[in-house]
Amino acid sequence: MPGPVALPLPPSLWAATAPPGPAAPPLAGTLKVDVAVVGAGYTGLTAALHLAERGTTVAVLDAGEPGWGASGRNGGQVIPGLKYDPDELEARFGPEQGPRLVDFAGRAADLVFDLIERHNIACDPVRTGWLQPAHSPAARVSVERRAAQWARRGADVAVLDRSTMAEMLGSEAYCGGWIDRRAGNIQPLAFARGLAAAAVAKGAVIHGGTPAQTVRREEREWRIETPGGSVLAGTVLLCTNGYTDRLFPGLEREVISTNSYQAATRPLPERLRAAILPGRQAASDSRRVLLYYRLDRDGRFIIGGRGTAADEPAPALFERLRRAARDLYPQLAEAEWGNHWSGRVAFTVDHLPHLAELGPGLIAGLGYQGRGVAMATNIGKVLADRLLGARPEELPLPIVKGLRPFPGHFLRAPALYLITRWYRLLDMVG
Ligand SMILES: Cc1cc2nc3c(=O)[nH]c(=O)nc-3n(C[C@H](O)[C@H](O)[C@H](O)COP(=O)(O)OP(=O)(O)OC[C@H]3O[C@@H](n4cnc5c(N)ncnc54)[C@H](O)[C@@H]3O)c2cc1C
């Protein structure tokens, strides 16, 4: 079947500054493995790495290259937790699974930093925490509640009053908030490439420029067809998140994907670097249509925010980000701007990651609500653990049989537009 040969890596700050990844030539011919993974982002690569470490034969296929999707384009903020606060998770999942899920979510950043250390991944890791500044008094109450819930469970977090937050941010724009010291930041594409190199070193094979075009059951195994050949595997993991296409019928309706946009300055002069986030924390604020920002290794200021369903970045969105940056930090008026780029984030109907069993030995793991640096890495390991024999009741999240699609998925573009407008209005009055 004809198809695209390779998706070139779109330009971004991360593409310009990451060390090269391992060779990942397109698949040519037929390959037989224990496990085939579609998608070479954090989910697929971590799954492959853990499986290969335990002697499983694994092939990872990606239409682009390792880190081509959100994993190579994100803000690099390594934040533990899920969309819901610990008390809500425990109420929702009950006394057995609830605490297990909270513990898993609370430790999510640990796995990222452990992998970086264990595999010597050069991705500029900084672990000085994550700030969530509150944009309104009502938001302050809610983020303080979040901090209190984590503190009750022994997490290294603290509530910050207005002046401490202003000092840590170097901006007077907020009215307090909290710090989660379990968190940190990384160069995201360098992390993805490092995971890929680690997986290859353990025996996994990775084929870039290899779109999976069909997946079908043949007697006791799965056959994945690609333009240059096919893979036969006992088990298939679909790790395609916001870039999920029609490979498996209906899976694209499991998530709603929207684009998040980022813009970065050129390296700032020392005077500005010292005044902005002097502790080098990452920050994402409490708005519904949030702003997230940080400095990188070379003192560039990077800011991101939610955009539209369209993949083609609109210049007005980047201008909005630059304006938001100047509102937070008036001193950036003199800064020169460099790269801007975008990528897709994926939301699920219940705002939780989904582990979906779509057939015998065909499992999808996706849906991180824009918070997947830590969570996708962890879900990759959960998928590997399951294949290596972990019992379902030992997993932090259930593997659910079948699809959990968004009702009215075909209306996603206008719905996203309206919801974003409505949320922006609430944020303004909030
Ligand atoms: C701009 C932006 C900023 C973000 N900032 C943060 C942040 O600061 N902190 C945070 O925690 N999270 C952030 N996120 C979210 C985070 O990046 C994602 O949740 C995470 O990277 C998802 O990883 P993944 O491996 O599941 O998917 P991806 O990295 O998106 O990988 C999916 C891969 O599947 C491949 N694929 C799809 N279909 C096929 C097919 N048929 N055949 C072959 N290959 C296929 C794609 O090419 C792609 O490479 C951000 C996301 C974006 C886009």
The ligand as a MOL file (V3000), in Angstrom:
LIG
                    3D

  0  0  0     0  0            999 V3000
M  V30 BEGIN CTAB
M  V30 COUNTS 53 58 0 0 0
M  V30 BEGIN ATOM
M  V30 1 C 3.5430 21.8020 22.7630 0
M  V30 2 C 3.3980 20.7960 23.8580 0
M  V30 3 C 3.8070 21.1180 25.1470 0
M  V30 4 C 3.6880 20.1650 26.1730 0
M  V30 5 N 4.2470 20.4560 27.3890 0
M  V30 6 C 4.2430 19.5040 28.3560 0
M  V30 7 C 4.9440 19.7310 29.5660 0
M  V30 8 O 5.6560 20.7280 29.7310 0
M  V30 9 N 4.8550 18.7920 30.5390 0
M  V30 10 C 4.1380 17.6260 30.3620 0
M  V30 11 O 4.0660 16.8070 31.2850 0
M  V30 12 N 3.5330 17.3630 29.1780 0
M  V30 13 C 3.5850 18.2480 28.1750 0
M  V30 14 N 3.0240 17.9650 26.9640 0
M  V30 15 C 2.4220 16.6250 26.7450 0
M  V30 16 C 3.4770 15.5440 26.4690 0
M  V30 17 O 4.4120 16.0160 25.5420 0
M  V30 18 C 2.7700 14.2940 25.9070 0
M  V30 19 O 1.7470 13.8900 26.7870 0
M  V30 20 C 3.7120 13.1190 25.7100 0
M  V30 21 O 4.8660 13.4990 24.9970 0
M  V30 22 C 2.9860 11.9810 24.9730 0
M  V30 23 O 3.9250 10.9890 24.6290 0
M  V30 24 P 3.4940 9.7830 23.7090 0
M  V30 25 O 4.6800 8.9180 23.5550 0
M  V30 26 O 2.2770 9.1200 24.2700 0
M  V30 27 O 3.0440 10.4340 22.3300 0
M  V30 28 P 3.9040 11.2130 21.2110 0
M  V30 29 O 5.1990 11.6840 21.7320 0
M  V30 30 O 3.0040 12.2290 20.5970 0
M  V30 31 O 4.2470 10.0790 20.1670 0
M  V30 32 C 3.2910 9.4900 19.3260 0
M  V30 33 C 4.0200 9.0020 18.0860 0
M  V30 34 O 3.1490 8.1320 17.3540 0
M  V30 35 C 3.5360 8.2050 16.0030 0
M  V30 36 N 2.4530 7.6370 15.1770 0
M  V30 37 C 1.1400 7.9430 15.2000 0
M  V30 38 N 0.4650 7.1470 14.3240 0
M  V30 39 C 1.3780 6.3330 13.7590 0
M  V30 40 C 1.3120 5.2980 12.7820 0
M  V30 41 N 0.1600 4.9180 12.2330 0
M  V30 42 N 2.4680 4.6730 12.4320 0
M  V30 43 C 3.6480 5.0040 12.9730 0
M  V30 44 N 3.7780 5.9970 13.9010 0
M  V30 45 C 2.6570 6.6400 14.2880 0
M  V30 46 C 3.7850 9.6880 15.7680 0
M  V30 47 O 4.6310 9.8860 14.6520 0
M  V30 48 C 4.4160 10.1040 17.1110 0
M  V30 49 O 5.8300 10.1890 17.0410 0
M  V30 50 C 3.1040 18.9040 25.9130 0
M  V30 51 C 2.6760 18.5820 24.6300 0
M  V30 52 C 2.8330 19.5140 23.6050 0
M  V30 53 C 2.4040 19.1310 22.2250 0
M  V30 END ATOM
M  V30 BEGIN BOND
M  V30 1 1 1 2
M  V30 2 1 2 3
M  V30 3 2 2 52
M  V30 4 2 3 4
M  V30 5 1 4 5
M  V30 6 1 4 50
M  V30 7 2 5 6
M  V30 8 1 6 7
M  V30 9 1 6 13
M  V30 10 2 7 8
M  V30 11 1 7 9
M  V30 12 1 9 10
M  V30 13 2 10 11
M  V30 14 1 10 12
M  V30 15 2 12 13
M  V30 16 1 13 14
M  V30 17 1 14 15
M  V30 18 1 14 50
M  V30 19 1 15 16
M  V30 20 1 16 17
M  V30 21 1 16 18
M  V30 22 1 18 19
M  V30 23 1 18 20
M  V30 24 1 20 21
M  V30 25 1 20 22
M  V30 26 1 22 23
M  V30 27 1 23 24
M  V30 28 2 24 25
M  V30 29 1 24 26
M  V30 30 1 24 27
M  V30 31 1 27 28
M  V30 32 2 28 29
M  V30 33 1 28 30
M  V30 34 1 28 31
M  V30 35 1 31 32
M  V30 36 1 32 33
M  V30 37 1 33 34
M  V30 38 1 33 48
M  V30 39 1 34 35
M  V30 40 1 35 36
M  V30 41 1 35 46
M  V30 42 1 36 37
M  V30 43 1 36 45
M  V30 44 2 37 38
M  V30 45 1 38 39
M  V30 46 1 39 40
M  V30 47 2 39 45
M  V30 48 1 40 41
M  V30 49 2 40 42
M  V30 50 1 42 43
M  V30 51 2 43 44
M  V30 52 1 44 45
M  V30 53 1 46 47
M  V30 54 1 46 48
M  V30 55 1 48 49
M  V30 56 2 50 51
M  V30 57 1 51 52
M  V30 58 1 52 53
M  V30 END BOND
M  V30 END CTAB
M  END
